[in-house]
């Protein structure tokens, strides 16, 4: 067999890892067209600073229409030149052409037609346009009887379709998991989605359920989830070659949080279907890693529980024995996420991964400090944080570091156990991170992301609902680690 025929045969048998359809059946690929038909509507991408020059050379009908419209060429602004059978052309003005969010309003504001951008777009601009278009095309319609239509885009020639679809699918996957009501996204359903993801990529999947958590020494996961009629579980996915460096992802999977016996008021319980946002984020990140076949050995651990109220519910000031054999006094049953993460993080740290990433909707204190749009980050090693910060800025995906402030560790002292699960009313995000560090250690290169996991206010490409905040930044960190940067 010739070398060329051999390559073709290998390509024909290679597993296709694209095409992960979201929980609601929405395909990211459906926002695009591979073929460039003659009747596609031209879409002009214009830099804000170049708008006046561009306008002078624009097609006469479009120029006349924009002038007559008194179009304001601000970043993200768009306009359509109407024709007899639909739009004749469209224009979008951007300030930073590599920022996907400046393109994200287009699928919603443009008429539902097929659009075609200029063929000579630079690769980074084409990437931003496609990612913004994909994120702006997302909608959660699982429970809608009437589905909406959206504008579609012809793939620009310079765009990396495989990479873009992997990222878009990951956002869709995470958003759907978080936004789905807890009645349809409990621990069992979350585990099923993780299994579907693993099967899609040929990864190894295991799950430990119910009382088997005690047999396999995950006592705090069991303690938090035992009060629910929906059994707690630990999800475990592994993928990649044994010869590659190990990167482990751990995500908090509290599928609904009543607060336990320290019951939440109704207004705070309302959005608690999102309390598995950390799990959704790491599963989404895993999808990208596996889709792109990144040269790492990947492990994903998700403790999945429902924090409920019943006769056998966890009580305030109960003392638990963790997987690490440290005893923990329960300061508040509504601070349950750190308990289940502690068992999973200790398991992960024992393998000494080259990088350990943890994500959780962990504290309201982080939201008070940074608001709902910027995840708080804690890191054992400053160079790792600096790499994450660079990735965050490059991807227009904000995160912000808070300190692992050592004097606050005193707040976690307990009179009856090795440590308390909570501190006082101050510095709650920091004390939560310090608690988790007790089960990771200082030597492991560990990053903890305390995220909202939810868009409270709609913005272009960020509809109200579940959100994979920090996804692009974390991907950039992993890729920088692979590149040795």
Buried (B, 14 or more C-beta within 10 A) or exposed (E): EEEEEEEEEEEEEEEEBEEBBBBBEBBBBEBBBEEEEEEBBBBBBBBBEEBEEBBEEBEEEBBEBBEEEEBEBEBBBBBBBEEEEEBBBBBBBBEBBBBBBBBBBBBBBBEEBBBBBEEEBEEEBBBBBBBBBBBBBBBBEBEEEEEEEBBBBBBBEBBBBEBBBBBBBBBBBBBBBBBBEBEEBBBBBBBBBBBBBBEBBEBEBEBBBBEBBBEBBBBBBBBBBBBBEBBBBBBBBBBBEEEBEBBBBBBBBBBBBBBBBBEBEEEEBEBBBBBBBBBBBBBBBBBBBBBBBBEBBBBBBBBBBBBBBEEEBBEBEBEBBBBBEBBBBBBBBBBBBBBBBBBBBBBBBEEEBBBBBBBBBBBBBBBEBBEBBBBBBBBBBEEBBEBBBBBBEEBBBBBBBBEBEEEBBEBBEBEEBBBBBBBEEEBBBBBBBBBBBBBBBEEBBBBBBBBBBBBBEEEBBBBEBBBBBBBBBBBBBBBBBBEEE
